[in-house]
């Protein structure tokens, strides 16, 4: 098991100057994946809640939440695709 991580352990000397960018990219990736995972769950709540019970007044805030999560996911993907120097 130890031999599997030897090459990764050697990379730390090269990554050390860029640790802030690495942490930022990891955090942004985690947030983007989380936002992408939550979107179908919110849509499920919309279908089972306001649409299923006929409460149209509760539909707009939840649709806004789906839109905000989608924009957050897109922003995180854009940030991760942008080259850093």
C-alpha positions as CSV (number, residue, x, y, z in Angstrom):
1,X,0.0,0.0,0.0
2,X,2.8,2.4,0.8
3,X,4.3,2.0,-2.7
4,X,1.1,3.3,-4.3
5,X,1.5,6.8,-2.8
6,X,5.3,7.2,-3.3
7,X,4.9,9.2,-6.5
8,X,2.1,11.3,-5.1
9,X,4.3,12.0,-2.0
10,X,7.1,13.1,-4.3
11,X,4.8,15.6,-6.0
12,X,4.4,17.6,-2.8
13,X,7.7,19.4,-3.4
14,X,6.5,20.6,-6.8
15,X,3.0,21.6,-5.6
16,X,4.2,23.4,-2.4
17,X,4.4,26.8,-4.1
18,X,0.9,26.4,-5.5
19,X,-0.9,25.0,-2.4
20,X,-3.3,27.9,-2.2
21,X,-4.5,27.4,-5.8
22,X,-4.8,23.6,-5.1
23,X,-6.9,24.2,-2.1
24,X,-9.1,26.7,-3.9
25,X,-9.5,24.3,-6.9
26,X,-10.4,21.4,-4.6
27,X,-12.9,23.5,-2.6
28,X,-14.5,24.9,-5.8
29,X,-14.7,21.4,-7.2
30,X,-16.3,20.0,-4.1
31,X,-18.9,22.9,-4.0
32,X,-19.7,22.4,-7.7
33,X,-20.2,18.7,-7.3
34,X,-22.4,19.3,-4.2
35,X,-24.5,21.9,-6.1
36,X,-24.9,19.5,-9.0
37,X,-25.9,16.7,-6.6
38,X,-28.5,18.8,-4.8
39,X,-30.3,20.1,-8.0
40,X,-32.1,16.8,-8.7
41,X,-33.1,16.5,-5.0
42,X,-34.6,20.0,-5.1
43,X,-36.5,19.2,-8.3
44,X,-37.8,16.0,-6.6
45,X,-39.1,18.2,-3.7
46,X,-40.7,20.6,-6.3
47,X,-42.5,17.8,-8.0
48,X,-43.6,16.1,-4.8
49,X,-44.4,19.3,-3.0
50,X,-45.8,22.4,-4.8
51,X,-46.7,20.6,-8.0
52,X,-48.2,17.6,-6.4
53,X,-50.3,19.6,-3.9
54,X,-51.2,22.5,-6.2
55,X,-49.3,25.1,-4.2
56,X,-48.2,27.4,-7.0
57,X,-47.0,30.1,-4.6
58,X,-44.2,27.9,-3.3
59,X,-43.0,27.0,-6.8
60,X,-41.2,30.3,-7.6
61,X,-38.7,30.2,-4.6
62,X,-37.8,26.6,-5.2
63,X,-37.3,27.3,-8.9
64,X,-35.1,30.2,-7.9
65,X,-33.1,27.8,-5.7
66,X,-32.5,25.4,-8.7
67,X,-31.4,28.4,-10.8
68,X,-29.0,29.6,-8.2
69,X,-27.5,26.2,-7.7
70,X,-27.1,25.8,-11.4
71,X,-25.4,29.1,-11.7
72,X,-23.1,28.3,-8.8
73,X,-22.2,25.0,-10.4
74,X,-21.5,26.7,-13.7
75,X,-19.4,29.3,-12.0
76,X,-17.3,26.7,-10.2
77,X,-16.8,24.8,-13.5
78,X,-15.7,28.0,-15.2
79,X,-13.3,28.9,-12.3
80,X,-11.7,25.4,-12.5
81,X,-11.3,25.6,-16.3
82,X,-9.6,29.0,-16.1
83,X,-5.8,28.7,-16.3
84,X,-3.9,30.1,-13.3
85,X,-0.4,31.4,-13.4
